[in-house]
Amino acid sequence: MSDLVAYIDGGSLGNPGPSGIGVIIDGSTDGTIRIAKWIGHQDNNVAEYVALLEALQCALGLKAEALHVFSDSEVMVKQMSGEYSCRSPRLYSLNWICRKLTRSLDFSISHVRRENNTEANSLATAAARNAERWYNGRARGTNEF
């Protein structure tokens, strides 16, 4: 496996609220990989880091040599590149794990404007909305989606 490129996004419906991640990975021999996952009741910053963690784990699983990530979370990008420190107790462990995983790759990360990250954003939003509908439907005793 060679170089991979990932577009990632995490978001919540409310902050905190039902949350999802969207990851698109290009460069795999199997073609483009699209991941949409519900990650429970989180805030936006946690969701952004979980999306990065998912991309890193996928790249390592594919035995990639390099991974370049594009994210619309300027804070996370600056924290991961060392420009900002991560002082938040709830984000510190996610930041640490992601940094540790990046050591196994030729890793880089860049900020991208939200309008250039629409597919990852759509996946994250769909994961959060579908899970919210499922959860609300189950809580009311219906199975309609």
C-alpha positions as CSV (number, residue, x, y, z in Angstrom):
1,M,0.0,0.0,0.0
2,S,1.3,3.4,-0.8
3,D,0.0,6.9,0.0
4,L,-3.5,7.6,1.2
5,V,-5.5,10.8,1.3
6,A,-8.3,11.2,3.8
7,Y,-11.1,13.8,4.1
8,I,-12.6,13.7,7.6
9,D,-15.4,15.4,9.6
10,G,-17.1,14.9,12.8
11,G,-20.2,16.6,14.1
12,S,-23.0,16.6,16.6
13,L,-26.6,17.6,16.4
14,G,-26.5,20.0,19.3
15,N,-23.2,20.5,21.2
16,P,-23.2,18.0,22.8
17,G,-25.7,15.8,21.1
18,P,-26.1,12.7,18.8
19,S,-22.8,12.6,16.9
20,G,-21.3,11.0,13.8
21,I,-18.2,10.9,11.8
22,G,-17.5,10.8,8.1
23,V,-14.2,9.6,6.6
24,I,-13.3,9.3,2.9
25,I,-10.0,7.7,2.0
26,D,-8.6,7.8,-1.5
27,G,-5.6,5.8,-2.8
28,S,-6.6,2.3,-1.6
29,T,-6.1,-0.5,-4.1
30,D,-9.8,-1.4,-3.3
31,G,-11.0,2.1,-4.4
32,T,-12.4,4.9,-2.4
33,I,-13.4,4.0,1.2
34,R,-16.4,5.8,2.7
35,I,-17.1,5.5,6.4
36,A,-20.1,6.9,8.3
37,K,-20.5,6.0,12.0
38,W,-22.6,7.1,14.9
39,I,-20.4,7.7,17.9
40,G,-23.0,8.3,20.6
41,H,-23.7,11.5,22.5
42,Q,-20.5,13.7,22.1
43,D,-19.5,17.3,21.4
44,N,-18.1,18.5,18.0
45,N,-14.5,18.5,19.1
46,V,-14.6,14.9,20.3
47,A,-16.3,13.9,17.0
48,E,-13.5,15.6,15.0
49,Y,-10.9,13.6,16.9
50,V,-12.8,10.3,16.5
51,A,-13.0,10.9,12.8
52,L,-9.2,11.4,12.7
53,L,-8.7,8.3,14.8
54,E,-10.9,6.3,12.4
55,A,-8.8,7.5,9.4
56,L,-5.5,6.6,11.2
57,Q,-6.7,3.1,12.2
58,C,-8.0,2.5,8.6
59,A,-4.7,3.6,7.1
60,L,-2.7,1.4,9.4
61,G,-5.0,-1.5,8.7
62,L,-4.4,-1.0,5.0
63,K,-0.6,-1.0,5.7
64,A,-0.3,2.5,4.2
65,E,3.1,4.2,4.2
66,A,1.7,7.7,4.2
67,L,-1.5,9.5,5.1
68,H,-2.4,13.1,4.4
69,V,-5.6,14.2,6.1
70,F,-7.8,17.2,5.3
71,S,-10.1,18.4,8.0
72,D,-12.3,21.5,8.4
73,S,-11.5,21.6,12.1
74,E,-8.9,24.3,12.3
75,V,-8.4,23.8,16.0
76,M,-7.8,20.1,15.7
77,V,-5.4,20.6,12.7
78,K,-3.4,23.2,14.7
79,Q,-3.3,20.9,17.8
80,M,-2.1,17.9,15.7
81,S,0.5,20.0,14.0
82,G,1.8,21.4,17.3
83,E,0.8,25.0,16.7
84,Y,-1.8,24.8,19.5
85,S,-1.4,22.7,22.7
86,C,-4.3,20.5,23.7
87,R,-5.3,21.5,27.3
88,S,-8.8,20.1,27.3
89,P,-9.0,17.0,29.6
90,R,-11.7,15.4,27.4
91,L,-9.6,15.8,24.3
92,Y,-6.1,15.2,25.6
93,S,-6.3,11.4,25.5
94,L,-7.8,11.4,22.0
95,N,-5.0,13.8,20.9
96,W,-2.4,11.6,22.5
97,I,-3.6,8.4,20.9
98,C,-3.8,10.1,17.4
99,R,-0.3,11.5,17.8
100,K,1.0,8.1,18.8
101,L,-0.6,6.4,15.7
102,T,0.8,9.1,13.4
103,R,4.3,7.9,14.3
104,S,3.7,4.7,12.3
105,L,3.1,6.7,9.1
106,D,4.5,9.5,7.1
107,F,1.6,11.7,8.4
108,S,0.5,15.2,7.5
109,I,-2.7,17.2,8.1
110,S,-4.1,20.3,6.5
111,H,-7.1,22.6,7.1
112,V,-9.6,22.7,4.4
113,R,-12.6,25.0,4.2
114,R,-16.0,23.4,5.0
115,E,-17.2,23.9,1.4
116,N,-14.3,21.7,0.2
117,N,-15.2,19.0,2.7
118,T,-18.8,18.4,1.9
119,E,-18.8,14.7,1.3
120,A,-17.2,13.9,4.7
121,N,-19.6,16.4,6.3
122,S,-22.6,14.7,4.6
123,L,-21.4,11.3,5.9
124,A,-21.0,12.6,9.5
125,T,-24.4,14.3,9.4
126,A,-26.2,11.3,8.0
127,A,-24.6,9.0,10.7
128,A,-25.7,11.4,13.5
129,R,-29.2,11.9,12.0
130,N,-29.9,8.2,11.3
131,A,-28.8,7.3,14.8
132,E,-30.9,10.0,16.3
133,R,-34.0,8.8,14.4
134,W,-33.3,5.2,15.4
135,Y,-32.8,6.2,19.1
136,N,-35.9,8.4,19.2
137,G,-38.0,5.8,17.4
138,R,-36.9,3.0,19.8
139,A,-37.4,5.2,22.8
140,R,-41.0,5.9,21.7
141,G,-41.5,2.2,20.9
142,T,-41.7,2.5,17.1
143,N,-39.5,1.1,14.5
144,E,-40.1,3.7,11.8
145,F,-37.2,5.6,10.4
